[in-house]
């Protein structure tokens, strides 16, 4: 069932989404070679709780951490660990928060130092595809219009692998609501969108083939060819003419530019 939000509910959801953005910003400030993802996960959990919310991911279907830390060939759902990040790594940090009865859930991929031209382009193109998908998240369009826009920009234009097994989703009082939002599909297909529908749009794009597998922990998803994967995610509310982006990358991008350890493509 699809739940359409009232104006008051949208503003409550926006608070949760913006807290995710602020948490990602704080994380971007400290990213550098030698830091561990376990350290980052603790920082994230503490920051969320200090701001009157709880981490959505912790204990969600048994997930044991505050955040997902997906490094290099990990697509999504990577476990934080004590491995030190090194120059040339890329990391997708995916965070959820629950506040005032609503979830926020989005992600950003960072490069620790220069990852090389091919991966830098993958990061840039995946982020571009997110906004191309968001452009289609308007009342009267269909979910397939978002899916097609992402696939067209990444797979058809650049030959990247678009992950099929994992998709975006509705967002609200539950972290995963209907409808699903694939990153591939046909224009004009799927659910017709109406005002008040909140979506987490999240392209997951591989440098090589689209095939993935899940590790024995039941969570960590890797590319089958072990090429890099990039993941960006925004929370948006469908409106007339133009989507309302509830999350905010501006602080994250400023922190990224101001951190000499991070590469900006």
SULFENCOR-V825993 format. One record per pair of residues at least 12 apart in sequence whose ideal C-beta (glycine too) atoms are under 8 Angstrom apart, sorted by the first residue. I is the first residue (numbers start at 0). GAP is how many residues later the second one is. Records with the same first field share a line. If there is no record, write none. Layout:
I->GAP / GAP
This chain:
0->177
1->168 / 175 / 176 / 177 / 189 / 195
2->167 / 169 / 170 / 174 / 175
3->190 / 191 / 192 / 193
4->167 / 191 / 192 / 193 / 232
5->190
8->93 / 163
9->186 / 188 / 227 / 234 / 236
11->87 / 88 / 89 / 90
12->89 / 90 / 91 / 158 / 159 / 185 / 222 / 224 / 233
13->232
14->84 / 85 / 87 / 89
15->37 / 81 / 82 / 83 / 84 / 86 / 87 / 88
16->87 / 88 / 89 / 218 / 229 / 230 / 231
17->86 / 228 / 229 / 230
18->29 / 32 / 34 / 78 / 80 / 85
19->75 / 76 / 77 / 84 / 85 / 86 / 215 / 227
20->83 / 85 / 226 / 227 / 228 / 230 / 231
21->25 / 29 / 229
22->21 / 24 / 25 / 72 / 74
23->69 / 71 / 82 / 84 / 228
24->226 / 227 / 229 / 230
25->17 / 21 / 229
26->13 / 16 / 17 / 66
27->80 / 82 / 224 / 227 / 228 / 231 / 234
28->226 / 229 / 230
29->13
30->54 / 60 / 79 / 81 / 228 / 230 / 231
31->53 / 80 / 227 / 229
32->51 / 52 / 53 / 54 / 79 / 80 / 228
33->50 / 51 / 52
34->49 / 50
35->44 / 45 / 46 / 47 / 48 / 49
36->32 / 34 / 41 / 43 / 44 / 46 / 48 / 54
37->42 / 43 / 44
39->27 / 29 / 40 / 53
40->24 / 25 / 26 / 28 / 39
41->24
43->22 / 23 / 49 / 51
44->13 / 21 / 22
47->18 / 47 / 49
50->48
51->47
52->44 / 45 / 46
53->43 / 44 / 45
54->12 / 40 / 41 / 42 / 43
55->40 / 41 / 42 / 47 / 48 / 49 / 119
56->37 / 38 / 39
59->36 / 115
61->156
62->14 / 156
63->15
64->14 / 15
65->14 / 29
66->13 / 26 / 27 / 28
67->24 / 25 / 26 / 27 / 39
68->12 / 22 / 23 / 24
69->21 / 22 / 23 / 24 / 150 / 151 / 159 / 161
70->12 / 14 / 18 / 19 / 20
71->17 / 18 / 19 / 156 / 157
72->149 / 150 / 153 / 154 / 155 / 156
73->18 / 146 / 147 / 148 / 155
74->88 / 91 / 129 / 131 / 137 / 146 / 147 / 148 / 154 / 156
75->16 / 18 / 90 / 128 / 145 / 155
76->17 / 142 / 143 / 144
77->14 / 141 / 142
78->138 / 140 / 141
84->27
85->26
86->25 / 26 / 27
87->23 / 24 / 25 / 26 / 27 / 28
88->22 / 23 / 24 / 26
89->19 / 20 / 21 / 22 / 25 / 29 / 33 / 138 / 140
90->18 / 19 / 21
91->15 / 16 / 17 / 18 / 137 / 138 / 139 / 140
92->14 / 15 / 16 / 17
93->12 / 13 / 137 / 139
94->12
95->79
97->77
100->72
101->70 / 71
102->68 / 69 / 70 / 71 / 72
103->67 / 131 / 142 / 143
104->66 / 70 / 95 / 128 / 130
105->94 / 96 / 127 / 128 / 129 / 141
106->95 / 124 / 125 / 126
107->124 / 125 / 141 / 144
108->14 / 17 / 18 / 121 / 122 / 123
109->146 / 152
110->12 / 151 / 152 / 153 / 154
111->149 / 150 / 151
112->148 / 149 / 150
113->149
114->113 / 148
117->89
118->88 / 109 / 111
119->143 / 145
120->37 / 144
121->38 / 83 / 85 / 106 / 108
122->107 / 142
123->141
124->28 / 29 / 32 / 33 / 35 / 80
125->28 / 34 / 77 / 79 / 104 / 105 / 106
126->103 / 105
127->25
128->20 / 21 / 24 / 25 / 54 / 74 / 76
129->20 / 71 / 72 / 73 / 102 / 103 / 104
131->17 / 18 / 20 / 21
132->13 / 14 / 16 / 17 / 50 / 68 / 70
133->12 / 67 / 100 / 102 / 109 / 111
134->14 / 108
135->12 / 13
136->56 / 62 / 64 / 99 / 101 / 106
137->55 / 100 / 101 / 102 / 103 / 104 / 105
138->54 / 55 / 56 / 99 / 100 / 101
139->52 / 53
140->51 / 52
141->45 / 46 / 47 / 48 / 49 / 50 / 51
142->36 / 37 / 38 / 39 / 42 / 46 / 47 / 48 / 50
143->41 / 42 / 43 / 44 / 45 / 46
144->42 / 43
145->22 / 35 / 53 / 55
146->34 / 35 / 36 / 37 / 38 / 39 / 42 / 43
147->36 / 37 / 38 / 39
149->12 / 33 / 34 / 51 / 53
150->32 / 33 / 34
153->29 / 49 / 51
154->29 / 55
159->45 / 46 / 47
160->44 / 45 / 46 / 47 / 48 / 49 / 50 / 62
161->21 / 22 / 41 / 42 / 43 / 44 / 48
162->20 / 41 / 42 / 43 / 47 / 49 / 66
163->18 / 20 / 46
164->47 / 56
165->38 / 46 / 55
166->13 / 14 / 15 / 16 / 35
167->12 / 13 / 14 / 15 / 31 / 32 / 33 / 34 / 65
168->12 / 30 / 31
169->27 / 28 / 29 / 30
170->27 / 28 / 29 / 64
171->26
178->12
180->18 / 19 / 20 / 21
182->19 / 20 / 21 / 22
192->45
193->44
194->43 / 44 / 45
195->41 / 42
196->40 / 41
197->37 / 38 / 39 / 40 / 48
198->36 / 37 / 38 / 39
199->33 / 34 / 35
200->32 / 33 / 35
201->29 / 30 / 31 / 32
202->28 / 29
203->25 / 26 / 27
204->24 / 25 / 26
205->17 / 19 / 21 / 22 / 23
206->16 / 20 / 21 / 22 / 23
207->15 / 17 / 19
208->14 / 15 / 16 / 18
210->12 / 13 / 14
211->12 / 17
233->12 / 13 / 15
234->12
